[in-house]
Amino acid sequence: MALTVAEAARQIISEWRGFQKEHGGSSTHDMLTFYMWLQKNRPDLLCFKCKGDRWQRVKGWLQNSDSR
């Protein structure tokens, strides 16, 4: 079942915060490592409608997650 974009963003940011606590860092490289972790361990969170590059969408959420 596909997630809404808003729900995917919320859940991915929540996972990101846990990932950061465990692994530290918030560089683009850290975000890419996290994205690859999602692909392997939580592909269900990447099931949302997306025009364009899914990685770029997720990276944008992660970059803006500090302000949430």
C-alpha positions as CSV (number, residue, x, y, z in Angstrom):
1,M,0.0,0.0,0.0
2,A,1.4,3.4,-1.0
3,L,1.9,6.1,1.6
4,T,0.7,9.6,1.1
5,V,3.6,12.0,0.5
6,A,2.9,13.7,3.9
7,E,2.9,10.4,5.7
8,A,6.1,9.2,4.0
9,A,7.8,12.4,4.9
10,R,6.7,12.2,8.6
11,Q,7.8,8.6,8.9
12,I,11.1,9.0,7.0
13,I,12.0,12.1,9.1
14,S,11.3,10.1,12.3
15,E,13.5,7.2,11.1
16,W,16.2,9.8,10.2
17,R,16.2,11.2,13.7
18,G,16.7,7.8,15.1
19,F,19.4,7.0,12.5
20,Q,21.2,10.3,13.4
21,K,21.2,9.4,17.1
22,E,22.8,6.0,16.4
23,H,25.2,7.1,13.6
24,G,25.6,10.9,14.0
25,G,26.1,13.3,11.1
26,S,23.9,15.2,8.8
27,S,26.0,15.6,5.7
28,T,24.7,14.7,2.3
29,H,26.9,11.6,2.5
30,D,25.1,10.7,5.8
31,M,21.8,11.3,4.1
32,L,22.7,9.1,1.2
33,T,23.8,6.3,3.6
34,F,20.5,6.6,5.3
35,Y,18.6,6.5,2.0
36,M,20.4,3.3,1.1
37,W,19.6,1.9,4.5
38,L,15.9,2.8,3.9
39,Q,16.0,1.0,0.5
40,K,17.4,-2.2,2.2
41,N,15.6,-2.1,5.6
42,R,12.4,0.0,5.2
43,P,11.4,0.0,1.5
44,D,7.8,0.4,2.6
45,L,8.6,4.0,3.5
46,L,9.7,4.7,-0.1
47,C,6.3,3.7,-1.5
48,F,4.8,7.1,-2.2
49,K,4.0,9.0,-5.4
50,C,6.9,10.9,-6.6
51,K,7.5,12.8,-9.8
52,G,11.2,12.9,-10.5
53,D,14.1,11.6,-8.4
54,R,12.9,10.0,-5.2
55,W,16.3,10.4,-3.6
56,Q,16.2,14.2,-4.2
57,R,12.7,14.4,-2.6
58,V,13.9,12.5,0.5
59,K,17.1,14.5,0.7
60,G,15.0,17.7,0.7
61,W,12.9,16.4,3.6
62,L,16.0,15.5,5.6
63,Q,17.7,18.8,4.9
64,N,14.6,20.7,6.1
65,S,13.9,18.3,9.1
66,D,15.9,20.5,11.5
67,S,13.3,23.2,11.2
68,R,10.4,20.8,12.1
